[in-house]
Amino acid sequence: MSATDIAFGAVTDEFSPDDLETALRAMQDLGMTRAELRVVSGKNIIDFTDSQLDDVRARAEARGMTILSIASPLLKCTLPDAPPIDPHIQMDMFSSSYSFDDQPRLTRRAFEIADRTGARIIRVFSYWRTVDPARCFERVVSALRALADEAATRGVIIGLENEHACNIATAEETARLLEALDHPAFKVIWDPGNALAGGEVPYPDGYAKLPLARIVHVHVKDGVVRDHTPVWGPLGEMGIDWKGQIDALVRDGYRGAIHLETHWKGPDGNKLQGSIICGRTLKHWLQSAGVSIRA
């Protein structure tokens, strides 16, 4: 099998949300070359000053990593005048809690942060999931189209993450959205773990519904669902056929990035060790599939 060039990285706070150097060191040891920024030093990246962003970028580059994505909290809020929020969802905040009225300010800042850090992807969502997501669909499309239009002028990509706590949770819902919003600056961050939590079999069923050319980025975590609640654990030991998913991505010619987003608390609550364990497993699968990690 000829080598496939794929970027290998992680969301830094999955290794340590408080100590960036600890996270970057562990990621470097695993051979990762891309960093995704969400929570750094206990604070969401959207709230960083310019000088703080410059420091984060310099520290990542000193470890041989470039910043691929800003894992922003855009559209991770309640949509006004919409159906009630689904009572089963878990609102993962990641040191961010913003309202609908905050979105214009956060949007401006997300684009500024992407420009300052060199990130080419801004991750966004689709508002907290309601009891009737279909009634929110057109408003979600409209909001994402506006973001994509702005991204096109700035040379970046808006990456919608399918999120089980938001209105676009599964591959089926994502595919419908992609059909409604065919925009060169709008793609999807495919998260099989979130699709599983949304009630879908992510691979092979969900993945088969997605156009490969619209996947810009893949998030990797493993889990099962118990009483409507996702339970995350060691990669390869839970409910997702990750080996099959990675082999399929490589077979189908995927050339984007694959990032660890562990979510597992780790053995005995050691999150750093948990991400190192999962990172080793993911790297092994990539190498077994013939992947050459992009520098």
C-alpha positions as CSV (number, residue, x, y, z in Angstrom):
1,M,0.0,0.0,0.0
2,S,1.4,3.4,-1.0
3,A,1.7,5.9,1.8
4,T,-1.2,8.3,2.4
5,D,-0.3,11.8,3.6
6,I,-2.5,12.8,6.6
7,A,-2.1,15.4,9.3
8,F,-2.0,13.8,12.8
9,G,-2.7,15.9,15.9
10,A,-5.0,16.6,18.8
11,V,-7.1,19.1,20.8
12,T,-4.4,20.2,23.2
13,D,-6.6,20.3,26.3
14,E,-7.3,16.6,26.0
15,F,-3.8,16.1,27.3
16,S,-3.9,19.0,29.7
17,P,-6.4,21.9,29.9
18,D,-4.2,23.8,32.3
19,D,-0.5,23.3,31.2
20,L,0.1,23.8,27.5
21,E,3.7,22.7,27.7
22,T,2.6,19.3,29.2
23,A,0.2,18.9,26.4
24,L,2.6,19.9,23.6
25,R,5.4,17.7,25.0
26,A,3.1,14.6,25.0
27,M,1.8,15.4,21.6
28,Q,5.3,15.8,20.2
29,D,6.4,12.5,21.7
30,L,3.5,10.8,19.9
31,G,4.7,12.3,16.6
32,M,1.8,14.8,16.2
33,T,2.4,17.7,14.0
34,R,-0.9,19.6,14.3
35,A,-2.5,21.3,17.3
36,E,-6.2,22.3,17.8
37,L,-6.9,25.0,20.3
38,R,-9.9,25.0,22.6
39,V,-9.0,25.4,26.3
40,V,-5.5,26.6,27.2
41,S,-4.4,27.5,30.7
42,G,-7.9,26.9,31.9
43,K,-9.4,29.5,29.5
44,N,-11.3,29.1,26.2
45,I,-9.1,30.3,23.3
46,I,-11.8,32.7,22.2
47,D,-11.0,34.8,25.3
48,F,-7.3,35.1,24.7
49,T,-5.5,38.4,24.1
50,D,-3.4,38.9,21.0
51,S,-0.2,38.6,23.0
52,Q,-1.4,35.4,24.6
53,L,-2.2,34.0,21.2
54,D,1.3,34.9,19.9
55,D,2.8,33.0,22.9
56,V,0.7,29.9,22.2
57,R,1.6,29.9,18.5
58,A,5.3,30.3,19.3
59,R,5.2,27.4,21.8
60,A,3.5,25.1,19.4
61,E,5.9,25.9,16.6
62,A,8.8,25.4,18.9
63,R,7.6,21.8,19.3
64,G,7.3,21.3,15.6
65,M,3.6,21.8,15.4
66,T,1.4,24.1,13.4
67,I,-2.1,25.2,14.6
68,L,-4.7,23.7,12.3
69,S,-7.9,24.6,13.9
70,I,-9.6,27.0,16.3
71,A,-12.1,24.9,18.3
72,S,-14.4,27.8,18.9
73,P,-17.7,27.8,20.7
74,L,-19.5,29.5,17.8
75,L,-23.3,28.7,17.7
76,K,-23.0,26.6,20.8
77,C,-25.8,28.4,22.4
78,T,-29.6,28.5,22.7
79,L,-31.4,29.6,19.5
80,P,-34.1,32.1,20.5
81,D,-37.8,31.5,19.6
82,A,-37.0,27.9,18.9
83,P,-38.6,24.7,20.4
84,P,-37.5,23.8,23.9
85,I,-34.0,22.3,24.5
86,D,-33.9,18.5,24.5
87,P,-33.8,17.5,28.2
88,H,-31.5,14.6,27.5
89,I,-28.5,16.5,26.1
90,Q,-25.3,17.3,28.1
91,M,-24.1,20.9,27.5
92,D,-20.3,20.5,27.4
93,M,-19.1,24.1,27.9
94,F,-15.2,23.8,27.9
95,S,-14.7,27.0,29.8
96,S,-17.2,28.9,27.6
97,S,-20.7,30.0,28.2
98,Y,-22.1,32.4,25.7
99,S,-25.5,33.6,24.5
100,F,-27.0,34.1,21.1
101,D,-26.4,37.9,21.5
102,D,-22.7,37.2,22.0
103,Q,-22.3,35.5,18.6
104,P,-21.4,38.6,16.5
105,R,-18.6,39.5,18.8
106,L,-17.4,35.9,19.1
107,T,-17.5,35.6,15.3
108,R,-15.3,38.6,14.8
109,R,-12.8,37.4,17.4
110,A,-12.7,33.8,16.0
111,F,-11.7,35.1,12.6
112,E,-9.0,37.4,14.2
113,I,-7.7,34.4,16.2
114,A,-7.5,32.2,13.1
115,D,-5.5,34.9,11.3
116,R,-3.2,35.5,14.2
117,T,-2.5,31.8,14.8
118,G,-2.4,30.6,11.2
119,A,-5.3,28.2,11.7
120,R,-7.1,27.4,8.5
121,I,-10.3,25.9,10.1
122,I,-12.7,27.5,12.5
123,R,-14.9,24.9,14.2
124,V,-18.6,25.8,14.7
125,F,-21.8,24.2,15.9
126,S,-25.6,24.3,15.2
127,Y,-27.2,25.6,18.4
128,W,-28.2,23.5,21.4
129,R,-30.3,20.6,20.3
130,T,-34.1,21.2,20.6
131,V,-36.9,18.7,20.9
132,D,-37.6,19.4,17.2
133,P,-34.3,20.0,15.3
134,A,-36.1,20.0,11.9
135,R,-37.8,23.3,12.9
136,C,-34.4,24.9,13.4
137,F,-32.9,23.7,10.2
138,E,-33.4,26.7,7.9
139,R,-32.1,29.1,10.6
140,V,-29.0,26.9,11.1
141,V,-28.4,26.9,7.4
142,S,-28.7,30.7,7.3
143,A,-26.3,31.2,10.2
144,L,-23.7,28.8,8.7
145,R,-24.0,30.4,5.2
146,A,-23.2,33.8,6.7
147,L,-20.1,32.4,8.4
148,A,-19.0,30.6,5.3
149,D,-19.4,33.8,3.2
150,E,-17.1,35.6,5.6
151,A,-14.7,32.7,5.7
152,A,-14.4,32.8,1.9
153,T,-13.1,36.4,2.0
154,R,-10.5,35.4,4.6
155,G,-9.2,32.2,3.1
156,V,-10.3,29.9,5.9
157,I,-12.8,27.1,6.2
158,I,-15.9,26.9,8.5
159,G,-15.9,23.4,9.8
160,L,-19.2,22.3,11.3
161,E,-18.8,19.6,14.0
162,N,-21.7,17.2,14.2
163,E,-22.4,17.4,17.9
164,H,-24.9,15.2,19.8
165,A,-25.9,18.1,22.0
166,C,-26.7,20.3,19.0
167,N,-29.2,20.3,16.2
168,I,-26.9,18.6,13.7
169,A,-25.8,15.5,15.5
170,T,-25.6,12.6,13.1
171,A,-24.1,11.9,9.7
172,E,-27.7,11.8,8.3
173,E,-28.4,15.2,9.6
174,T,-25.0,16.5,8.4
175,A,-25.5,15.1,4.9
176,R,-28.8,17.0,4.6
177,L,-27.1,20.2,5.8
178,L,-24.3,19.8,3.3
179,E,-26.8,19.4,0.5
180,A,-28.6,22.6,1.6
181,L,-25.3,24.5,1.9
182,D,-23.0,23.7,-1.0
183,H,-20.3,26.4,-0.3
184,P,-16.6,26.1,-0.9
185,A,-15.7,27.6,2.5
186,F,-18.1,25.2,4.4
187,K,-17.1,21.7,5.3
188,V,-17.7,19.2,8.1
189,I,-15.6,18.0,11.0
190,W,-16.7,14.4,11.2
191,D,-17.0,13.1,14.7
192,P,-18.1,9.5,14.9
193,G,-18.3,9.6,18.7
194,N,-20.8,12.4,18.6
195,A,-22.8,10.5,15.9
196,L,-22.9,7.5,18.2
197,A,-24.1,9.6,21.1
198,G,-26.8,10.9,18.7
199,G,-28.2,7.4,18.2
200,E,-26.4,6.5,14.9
201,V,-24.0,3.7,14.0
202,P,-21.2,6.0,12.9
203,Y,-19.2,3.4,10.8
204,P,-20.1,2.1,8.4
205,D,-23.6,3.5,8.4
206,G,-23.1,7.2,9.1
207,Y,-19.8,7.5,7.2
208,A,-21.5,6.1,4.1
209,K,-23.9,9.1,4.0
210,L,-21.1,11.7,3.9
211,P,-19.4,13.0,0.8
212,L,-15.7,12.6,1.4
213,A,-14.8,15.8,-0.4
214,R,-16.7,17.7,2.3
215,I,-14.9,16.3,5.3
216,V,-12.1,18.7,6.3
217,H,-11.2,17.1,9.6
218,V,-11.9,14.0,11.7
219,H,-12.2,13.9,15.5
220,V,-11.4,10.6,17.3
221,K,-12.9,9.4,20.5
222,D,-14.5,6.2,21.5
223,G,-17.5,5.5,23.7
224,V,-20.8,3.8,24.4
225,V,-24.2,5.3,25.2
226,R,-25.9,4.4,28.5
227,D,-29.3,5.9,29.5
228,H,-29.0,8.7,26.8
229,T,-25.5,9.6,28.2
230,P,-22.3,9.0,26.3
231,V,-19.6,7.2,28.3
232,W,-16.1,7.7,26.9
233,G,-13.2,5.2,27.2
234,P,-10.1,3.8,25.7
235,L,-9.8,4.0,21.9
236,G,-10.6,0.6,20.4
237,E,-12.3,-0.8,23.5
238,M,-15.7,0.8,23.3
239,G,-18.5,1.1,20.8
240,I,-17.0,2.4,17.5
241,D,-15.2,0.5,14.8
242,W,-12.4,3.0,14.6
243,K,-10.0,0.6,12.9
244,G,-12.6,0.1,10.1
245,Q,-13.3,3.9,9.9
246,I,-9.6,4.8,9.5
247,D,-9.0,2.1,7.0
248,A,-12.0,3.4,5.0
249,L,-10.8,7.0,5.1
250,V,-7.4,5.9,3.8
251,R,-9.0,3.6,1.1
252,D,-11.3,6.4,-0.1
253,G,-8.5,8.9,-0.5
254,Y,-9.0,11.1,2.5
255,R,-6.2,13.7,2.8
256,G,-7.3,15.9,5.7
257,A,-6.5,15.8,9.3
258,I,-7.2,13.2,12.0
259,H,-7.2,14.6,15.5
260,L,-7.5,12.9,18.9
261,E,-10.3,14.3,21.1
262,T,-10.1,11.7,23.8
263,H,-12.8,12.8,26.3
264,W,-11.9,9.8,28.4
265,K,-10.9,10.8,31.9
266,G,-8.1,8.2,31.7
267,P,-7.0,5.4,34.1
268,D,-7.7,6.4,37.7
269,G,-8.7,9.9,36.4
270,N,-5.3,10.5,34.8
271,K,-6.4,12.4,31.7
272,L,-2.9,12.9,30.4
273,Q,-2.2,9.2,30.5
274,G,-5.5,8.4,28.9
275,S,-4.8,10.6,25.9
276,I,-1.3,9.1,25.6
277,I,-2.7,5.6,25.6
278,C,-5.3,6.6,23.0
279,G,-2.7,8.5,21.0
280,R,-0.5,5.5,20.7
281,T,-3.4,3.3,19.5
282,L,-4.4,5.9,16.9
283,K,-0.9,6.3,15.6
284,H,-0.6,2.5,15.3
285,W,-3.8,2.3,13.3
286,L,-2.7,5.1,11.0
287,Q,0.6,3.5,10.4
288,S,-1.0,0.1,9.8
289,A,-3.3,1.8,7.2
290,G,-0.2,3.0,5.3
291,V,-0.4,6.7,6.5
292,S,2.6,8.9,6.3
293,I,2.1,11.7,8.9
294,R,2.3,15.1,7.3
295,A,5.0,17.4,8.6
